[in-house]
Amino acid sequence: MRHPIRITTAAVLGAIALTALTGCGTPAGTDPGKGEPLAATASANALPLPPPRSAPSPAATLPAPPEQGEVRVEEGPFTDRVRLTRLTLTGGSAVSGHLAITSDVSDVLALELSAAYYDSKGRFIGTGSFQYQEEGQDAEGGHHHDGPRAAGEGIDFKAPATKLTGTAAAAVVSVPVLVNE
């Protein structure tokens, strides 16, 4: 006879727990037992989310002294989705090259290339960047980008340096942002 009582007790306790967890028996949109709107309660009890990750800062020095005019590619979350070719340090103040997206053929909603510039001893002296966005066929106002596309044939880019603290001898390129449609 003990077994039916255990089963009944377990069933009742399970039902009570389920009711407490789901908030059954309270008006929709209110906190059980308080009658307060859930939005106010949820914001007061919500766990803080970690801040969004940003691109890592450039290295203060390069592990090995660079060769004059050398452009390195920093491995990152998007470098396996792009092909960077014809990388050159032009005039010591800009990195230029060609970028093609190899992983997708959809429109590019956001693309950013960052360049960290280093002197002949491998010390960091400044940064530059290049931003790109394609307007799709459904873009607001009917605007459509008819030029070369990053997805497919690729685009040429130039990331000019800003406020260098020395003469650039080398650069390291990274792709901190790549968002496809």
Solvent accessible surface area in square Angstrom, and as a share of the most:
residue,aa,sasa,rsa
1,M,196,0.87
2,R,178,0.65
3,H,124,0.55
4,P,75,0.47
5,I,116,0.59
6,R,147,0.54
7,I,123,0.62
8,T,81,0.47
9,T,67,0.39
10,A,62,0.48
11,A,64,0.50
12,V,80,0.46
13,L,109,0.54
14,G,40,0.38
15,A,58,0.45
16,I,104,0.53
17,A,51,0.40
18,L,111,0.55
19,T,62,0.36
20,A,76,0.59
21,L,153,0.76
22,T,83,0.48
23,G,17,0.17
24,C,82,0.49
25,G,85,0.82
26,T,45,0.26
27,P,97,0.61
28,A,107,0.83
29,G,46,0.44
30,T,30,0.18
31,D,19,0.10
32,P,63,0.40
33,G,86,0.83
34,K,131,0.56
35,G,52,0.50
36,E,80,0.36
37,P,84,0.53
38,L,85,0.42
39,A,80,0.62
40,A,59,0.46
41,T,18,0.11
42,A,59,0.46
43,S,86,0.55
44,A,84,0.65
45,N,109,0.56
46,A,68,0.53
47,L,153,0.76
48,P,124,0.78
49,L,161,0.80
50,P,111,0.70
51,P,112,0.70
52,P,127,0.80
53,R,231,0.84
54,S,97,0.62
55,A,58,0.45
56,P,108,0.68
57,S,98,0.63
58,P,59,0.37
59,A,55,0.43
60,A,79,0.61
61,T,77,0.45
62,L,22,0.11
63,P,130,0.82
64,A,51,0.39
65,P,105,0.66
66,P,15,0.09
67,E,134,0.60
68,Q,142,0.63
69,G,34,0.33
70,E,51,0.23
71,V,28,0.16
72,R,62,0.23
73,V,58,0.33
74,E,80,0.36
75,E,143,0.64
76,G,36,0.35
77,P,102,0.64
78,F,42,0.17
79,T,19,0.11
80,D,117,0.61
81,R,67,0.24
82,V,15,0.08
83,R,130,0.47
84,L,31,0.15
85,T,54,0.31
86,R,159,0.58
87,L,42,0.21
88,T,66,0.39
89,L,26,0.13
90,T,55,0.32
91,G,83,0.79
92,G,19,0.18
93,S,57,0.37
94,A,4,0.03
95,V,0,0.00
96,S,24,0.16
97,G,8,0.08
98,H,34,0.15
99,L,0,0.00
100,A,3,0.02
101,I,6,0.03
102,T,72,0.42
103,S,63,0.41
104,D,52,0.27
105,V,135,0.77
106,S,30,0.19
107,D,23,0.12
108,V,0,0.00
109,L,74,0.37
110,A,35,0.27
111,L,4,0.02
112,E,44,0.20
113,L,1,0.00
114,S,31,0.20
115,A,2,0.01
116,A,9,0.07
117,Y,0,0.00
118,Y,3,0.01
119,D,19,0.10
120,S,73,0.47
121,K,141,0.60
122,G,0,0.00
123,R,121,0.44
124,F,74,0.31
125,I,13,0.07
126,G,10,0.09
127,T,55,0.32
128,G,6,0.06
129,S,43,0.28
130,F,39,0.16
131,Q,116,0.52
132,Y,30,0.11
133,Q,119,0.53
134,E,4,0.02
135,E,78,0.35
136,G,13,0.13
137,Q,146,0.65
138,D,144,0.74
139,A,25,0.19
140,E,163,0.73
141,G,69,0.67
142,G,60,0.58
143,H,114,0.51
144,H,73,0.33
145,H,56,0.25
146,D,124,0.64
147,G,33,0.32
148,P,75,0.47
149,R,50,0.18
150,A,0,0.00
151,A,13,0.10
152,G,47,0.45
153,E,128,0.58
154,G,2,0.02
155,I,11,0.06
156,D,97,0.50
157,F,9,0.04
158,K,113,0.48
159,A,2,0.01
160,P,67,0.42
161,A,20,0.16
162,T,84,0.49
163,K,191,0.81
164,L,52,0.26
165,T,118,0.68
166,G,38,0.37
167,T,113,0.66
168,A,3,0.02
169,A,5,0.04
170,A,1,0.01
171,A,0,0.00
172,V,20,0.12
173,V,1,0.01
174,S,25,0.16
175,V,4,0.02
176,P,32,0.20
177,V,53,0.30
178,L,6,0.03
179,V,70,0.40
180,N,24,0.12
181,E,127,0.57
